[in-house]
Amino acid sequence: MRRSRSKLPWPIIPGIAACLLGSTLGALAAPKPAATLAATPPLGWNSWDSYGLTINADEWKRNVDWFHDHLQPAGWTYVVVDEGWYLQHPENAGGKLDQGYTMDANGRYIPADSRFPDGLSALASYAHSLGLQFGIHIIRGIPKDAVTRNLPIADSTTHAADAADTTDTCRWNPDNYGIKESAAGQAYYDSLLALYAGWGIDFLKVDCIAKPYDAHEIHMISAAIAKTGRPIVLSLSPGPTPLANAADAQKYAQMWRISDDVWDIWSDPAIPEGGFPQTVRRQFTNLANWMQYQQPGRWPDADMLPIGYLGPRPGWGLPRNSRLSYDETRTLLTLWSIARSPMILGANLLQLDSFTENLLTNRDMIEADQHSSNNKELLVDGNLVVWSADAPKSAEAKKGRYYAVFNLGNTPATFQYTWKQLSYGGGEHRVRDLWMSQDVGRATQIQGSLPAHGSAFFRIE
């Protein structure tokens, strides 16, 4: 996400100590290999698109209850509090009034008690009680006010000024200094992650770190996570992450953004490539470029889903129903699914419409996102684009293939592709329409009509 705001002094709340996870002696039997973290693309909800900086504990809990009842049964897992949870008065962002930043005596953000009176550990515990995973957002670096006061770094002989790179500030958020590649810098990130792991977080979104690509801070955060002993998904934001850094992102993070923030805009030629906001249309090329770097536990991230009702206090723009049409909404989900992007919903769940809910809980779509392989753009035919992916074994067949056909044009279009054109061999094959959730018979080809910006999604066996 991107925004600017004025920097004002913060109160320090003393006595907040890091809560380190303990360890127990294992059995004498050989330990089992650790499960791959984020072995499938994370599915979840994030507060930014609908609440911006302002969500509070009650709003979060009501959305999480809805998530638990409606989305979790279909496989959705993560619930994330985005930026600003340490602000007592987030409504003052961008102005001259104090936002009431809160940090502890060691220069670490802590929750604003006016909005989260029981802290974020209570939110994590509540999520875990429902079988969900809990996440938070941070901006890379160390608070400038911690450096001005030269606060001590927890469990270290160093201080904030030793860790800070005062020549480095996020270009769209002036709150923090960057962190030096140094022992003091690592000590600060170690203390930060020890605190947050003690709260019980399972997902950490780090902002202003993938564009430009701050490799040394990514490495330090990854190392700090490892030291906690807690499995925490590391998500890098915003993008575009440079393709030149793909191998590094694969090594140190579980997901990384491939573009700037995606909002509810299909296309806008006035927005430069890689600019803000990112349009849905441009994600076709971005995702195609990143497919070779995708593997279990390592996911190019096409960004949050700006669908449904975005309000009451969205991270960008005025409260609104998503400006994407029904066809564009279905196309967005089809692309994210066949490209195996993480899917993090941004809607206000308390006002989610039935059309969008039905799309999000379509088990065929989710199966493709979670368990397909060899995902790629297969062909471009004028305004028609076809993607393919290998499908997992089903009860009816040992293997299959997914095909998604997209009409990127501004007028309706028809399509007809034989199995040979789709590199799937000859003869007849069973065809399933994923959005209809029904088999449509055996055929020697796929064909149909698409509205402008529409799509079709099939499984072939």
GUFI-265145 format. One line per 5 residues: number of its first residue (from 1); their letters; for each residue x, y negated, z of C-alpha. Coordinates in steps of 0.2 Angstrom, whole numbers, plus 5000, padded with zeros to 4 digits. Layout:
# residues N
NUM> a> X/Y/Z | ...
This chain:
# residues 461
1> mrrsr> 5000/5000/5000 | 5005/4982/4998 | 5002/4966/5007 | 5010/4951/5015 | 5007/4943/5032
6> sklpw> 5016/4931/5044 | 5028/4937/5057 | 5023/4932/5075 | 5031/4937/5092 | 5025/4953/5100
11> piipg> 5022/4958/5118 | 5032/4973/5125 | 5023/4986/5134 | 5036/4995/5145 | 5036/5012/5152
16> iaacl> 5032/5022/5136 | 5043/5037/5135 | 5046/5049/5122 | 5038/5065/5124 | 5049/5079/5117
21> lgstl> 5042/5096/5112 | 5049/5110/5123 | 5054/5127/5117 | 5052/5144/5124 | 5062/5160/5123
26> galaa> 5056/5171/5108 | 5054/5189/5108 | 5068/5201/5105 | 5061/5206/5088 | 5068/5197/5073
31> pkpaa> 5059/5180/5070 | 5047/5179/5055 | 5053/5166/5042 | 5045/5149/5044 | 5030/5146/5033
36> tlaat> 5033/5133/5020 | 5027/5116/5026 | 5013/5109/5014 | 5014/5125/5004 | 4999/5119/4994
41> pplgw> 4995/5101/4990 | 4988/5092/5006 | 4969/5088/5006 | 4963/5075/5018 | 4956/5058/5022
46> nswds> 4965/5041/5025 | 4958/5025/5033 | 4966/5012/5021 | 4955/5011/5006 | 4939/5008/5017
51> yglti> 4946/5000/5033 | 4963/4992/5029 | 4972/4987/5044 | 4957/4987/5055 | 4951/5005/5060
56> nadew> 4947/5008/5078 | 4946/5024/5088 | 4927/5025/5087 | 4926/5022/5068 | 4940/5035/5066
61> krnvd> 4931/5048/5076 | 4914/5046/5067 | 4923/5048/5050 | 4932/5063/5057 | 4916/5071/5063
66> wfhdh> 4909/5069/5046 | 4925/5076/5038 | 4924/5091/5050 | 4906/5095/5045 | 4906/5092/5027
71> lqpag> 4924/5093/5019 | 4934/5104/5031 | 4923/5120/5026 | 4929/5117/5008 | 4948/5117/5013
76> wtyvv> 4951/5098/5018 | 4963/5097/5032 | 4972/5080/5036 | 4965/5065/5044 | 4977/5050/5043
81> vdegw> 4976/5033/5052 | 4985/5021/5040 | 4994/5004/5043 | 4991/4992/5057 | 4986/5004/5072
86> ylqhp> 4998/4993/5083 | 4989/4977/5080 | 4978/4970/5093 | 4970/4958/5081 | 4972/4964/5063
91> enagg> 4958/4953/5057 | 4971/4939/5058 | 4982/4946/5045 | 4988/4934/5032 | 4985/4919/5043
96> kldqg> 4993/4909/5056 | 4985/4917/5071 | 4993/4930/5081 | 4989/4948/5076 | 4995/4955/5093
101> ytmda> 5009/4967/5088 | 5012/4980/5102 | 5028/4989/5104 | 5037/4998/5119 | 5053/4993/5128
106> ngryi> 5063/5002/5115 | 5057/4993/5100 | 5044/5006/5094 | 5027/5003/5088 | 5013/5009/5100
111> padsr> 4994/5009/5098 | 4984/4993/5101 | 4974/4997/5117 | 4961/4985/5111 | 4957/4997/5097
116> fpdgl> 4964/5014/5103 | 4962/5013/5122 | 4967/5031/5124 | 4981/5030/5112 | 4985/5040/5096
121> salas> 4988/5056/5106 | 4970/5057/5110 | 4966/5056/5092 | 4978/5070/5088 | 4971/5081/5102
126> yahsl> 4953/5078/5095 | 4959/5082/5077 | 4967/5098/5083 | 4952/5103/5093 | 4943/5103/5077
131> glqfg> 4956/5113/5068 | 4962/5098/5058 | 4979/5090/5056 | 4983/5072/5062 | 4993/5059/5053
136> ihiir> 4999/5041/5055 | 5007/5028/5044 | 5023/5017/5047 | 5033/5005/5038 | 5051/5010/5036
141> gipkd> 5064/5000/5047 | 5064/4992/5065 | 5053/4978/5071 | 5062/4961/5069 | 5057/4956/5086
146> avtrn> 5065/4971/5093 | 5081/4965/5085 | 5079/4947/5091 | 5077/4954/5109 | 5091/4967/5105
151> lpiad> 5081/4980/5114 | 5089/4997/5119 | 5086/5012/5109 | 5079/5026/5119 | 5091/5040/5124
156> sttha> 5105/5031/5116 | 5119/5019/5122 | 5115/5008/5106 | 5103/4993/5104 | 5091/4987/5090
161> adaad> 5104/4975/5083 | 5116/4989/5081 | 5103/4999/5070 | 5096/4984/5060 | 5101/4979/5042
166> ttdtc> 5096/4961/5043 | 5099/4959/5025 | 5086/4971/5021 | 5067/4967/5022 | 5052/4975/5013
171> rwnpd> 5048/4963/4999 | 5029/4964/5002 | 5029/4966/5021 | 5041/4955/5032 | 5039/4963/5049
176> nygik> 5054/4975/5049 | 5072/4975/5045 | 5079/4990/5036 | 5090/5003/5046 | 5109/5004/5043
181> esaag> 5116/5021/5038 | 5124/5023/5055 | 5124/5032/5071 | 5113/5019/5079 | 5101/5019/5064
186> qayyd> 5099/5038/5066 | 5097/5036/5085 | 5083/5024/5082 | 5074/5035/5070 | 5077/5050/5082
191> sllal> 5069/5040/5096 | 5054/5035/5085 | 5050/5053/5079 | 5052/5060/5096 | 5039/5048/5102
196> yagwg> 5027/5051/5088 | 5030/5070/5088 | 5025/5069/5107 | 5009/5062/5102 | 5005/5077/5091
201> idflk> 5007/5070/5073 | 5007/5082/5059 | 5009/5070/5044 | 5019/5054/5043 | 5016/5042/5029
206> vdcia> 5031/5031/5027 | 5029/5015/5017 | 5040/5003/5007 | 5052/5017/5005 | 5050/5025/4988
211> kpyda> 5051/5009/4977 | 5065/5004/4978 | 5071/5022/4983 | 5079/5020/5000 | 5088/5036/5000
216> heihm> 5098/5034/5017 | 5082/5030/5027 | 5073/5044/5019 | 5087/5056/5024 | 5088/5049/5042
221> isaai> 5069/5051/5044 | 5069/5068/5037 | 5083/5073/5049 | 5074/5065/5064 | 5058/5075/5060
226> aktgr> 5069/5091/5060 | 5076/5087/5077 | 5058/5086/5085 | 5055/5104/5081 | 5038/5100/5075
231> pivls> 5032/5103/5057 | 5028/5086/5051 | 5023/5082/5033 | 5034/5068/5026 | 5025/5057/5013
236> lspgp> 5034/5043/5004 | 5025/5028/4998 | 5022/5018/4987 | 5029/5022/4970 | 5034/5024/4957
241> tplan> 5047/5035/4964 | 5061/5034/4951 | 5062/5050/4941 | 5081/5049/4944 | 5078/5052/4962
246> aadaq> 5067/5067/4959 | 5079/5080/4966 | 5082/5069/4982 | 5064/5067/4985 | 5061/5086/4983
251> kyaqm> 5075/5090/4996 | 5069/5078/5009 | 5050/5075/5008 | 5035/5085/5005 | 5026/5073/4994
256> wrisd> 5031/5056/4986 | 5021/5043/4976 | 5023/5043/4957 | 5015/5026/4955 | 5010/5010/4965
261> dvwdi> 4993/5010/4974 | 4979/5017/4963 | 4963/5008/4965 | 4946/5009/4957 | 4951/5003/4939
266> wsdpa> 4950/5014/4924 | 4961/5003/4913 | 4967/4985/4912 | 4980/4980/4899 | 4985/4965/4910
271> ipegg> 4992/4976/4923 | 5011/4979/4918 | 5017/4997/4918 | 5022/5002/4936 | 5012/4987/4943
276> fpqtv> 4999/4984/4956 | 4986/4990/4956 | 4989/5006/4947 | 4975/5011/4935 | 4968/5029/4933
281> rrqft> 4972/5029/4914 | 4991/5027/4917 | 4991/5042/4929 | 4990/5054/4914 | 5007/5049/4908
286> nlanw> 5014/5048/4926 | 5008/5065/4931 | 5014/5073/4915 | 5032/5066/4918 | 5033/5073/4935
291> mqyqq> 5026/5091/4933 | 5043/5099/4931 | 5047/5093/4949 | 5032/5101/4957 | 5034/5117/4968
296> pgrwp> 5027/5124/4984 | 5030/5111/4998 | 5036/5098/4986 | 5022/5088/4978 | 5022/5073/4966
301> dadml> 5008/5062/4973 | 4996/5053/4962 | 4989/5043/4977 | 4973/5042/4986 | 4956/5044/4979
306> pigyl> 4947/5027/4978 | 4930/5034/4976 | 4914/5033/4985 | 4910/5017/4996 | 4926/5007/5000
311> gprpg> 4921/4996/5015 | 4918/4988/5027 | 4935/4981/5027 | 4945/4989/5012 | 4964/4988/5010
316> wglpr> 4961/4978/4994 | 4947/4968/4987 | 4929/4966/4994 | 4918/4979/5001 | 4910/4989/4987
321> nsrls> 4905/5005/4979 | 4919/5012/4969 | 4920/5003/4952 | 4924/5020/4943 | 4909/5027/4934
326> ydetr> 4902/5045/4938 | 4912/5051/4923 | 4928/5042/4928 | 4926/5049/4945 | 4925/5067/4939
331> tlltl> 4939/5064/4927 | 4950/5057/4941 | 4947/5073/4951 | 4949/5084/4936 | 4966/5077/4933
336> wsiar> 4972/5077/4951 | 4966/5095/4952 | 4974/5102/4936 | 4990/5092/4940 | 4990/5099/4958
341> spmil> 4992/5082/4966 | 4989/5080/4984 | 4971/5073/4986 | 4968/5061/5000 | 4951/5053/5000
346> ganll> 4949/5034/5004 | 4930/5033/5005 | 4920/5028/5020 | 4914/5045/5024 | 4899/5039/5034
351> qldsf> 4892/5031/5017 | 4898/5045/5005 | 4885/5048/4991 | 4880/5065/4987 | 4887/5065/4969
356> tenll> 4904/5062/4976 | 4902/5074/4990 | 4897/5088/4978 | 4913/5084/4968 | 4924/5085/4983
361> tnrdm> 4917/5101/4989 | 4917/5110/4972 | 4927/5126/4977 | 4932/5129/4959 | 4941/5112/4958
366> ieadq> 4949/5115/4974 | 4955/5132/4970 | 4964/5125/4954 | 4972/5111/4964 | 4978/5123/4978
371> hssnn> 4983/5139/4968 | 4986/5136/4950 | 5004/5136/4942 | 5013/5131/4927 | 5003/5114/4926
376> kellv> 5006/5104/4911 | 5000/5092/4898 | 4997/5104/4883 | 4992/5093/4868 | 4987/5076/4864
381> dgnlv> 4974/5074/4850 | 4970/5056/4847 | 4960/5050/4862 | 4958/5068/4868 | 4971/5075/4880
386> vwsad> 4972/5094/4885 | 4980/5100/4901 | 4983/5118/4905 | 4988/5128/4921 | 4989/5147/4925
391> apksa> 4975/5153/4936 | 4977/5165/4951 | 4971/5182/4950 | 4952/5184/4952 | 4940/5198/4956
396> eakkg> 4937/5200/4937 | 4954/5198/4930 | 4973/5199/4934 | 4976/5182/4927 | 4968/5168/4918
401> ryyav> 4971/5150/4912 | 4963/5133/4917 | 4960/5120/4903 | 4955/5102/4906 | 4950/5092/4891
406> fnlgn> 4949/5073/4893 | 4942/5059/4882 | 4953/5044/4886 | 4944/5034/4873 | 4930/5021/4875
411> tpatf> 4917/5030/4864 | 4910/5048/4865 | 4920/5062/4857 | 4918/5080/4853 | 4931/5094/4855
416> qytwk> 4934/5111/4848 | 4949/5121/4852 | 4953/5140/4848 | 4963/5151/4859 | 4977/5150/4847
421> qlsyg> 4977/5131/4848 | 4978/5133/4866 | 4992/5146/4866 | 4980/5159/4874 | 4980/5173/4861
426> ggehr> 4965/5179/4851 | 4949/5188/4854 | 4935/5183/4866 | 4937/5178/4883 | 4926/5174/4898
431> vrdlw> 4923/5155/4900 | 4918/5147/4917 | 4913/5129/4918 | 4921/5123/4934 | 4910/5108/4937
436> msqdv> 4895/5117/4934 | 4901/5132/4945 | 4895/5145/4932 | 4900/5157/4919 | 4895/5151/4902
441> gratq> 4898/5168/4892 | 4912/5175/4881 | 4919/5164/4867 | 4933/5163/4855 | 4935/5144/4859
446> iqgsl> 4930/5130/4870 | 4920/5116/4863 | 4909/5102/4868 | 4905/5083/4869 | 4912/5071/4881
451> pahgs> 4907/5053/4885 | 4919/5039/4886 | 4932/5043/4899 | 4924/5060/4902 | 4931/5077/4905
456> affri> 4928/5095/4905 | 4936/5108/4916 | 4936/5127/4912 | 4944/5143/4918 | 4947/5156/4905
461> e> 4949/5175/4908
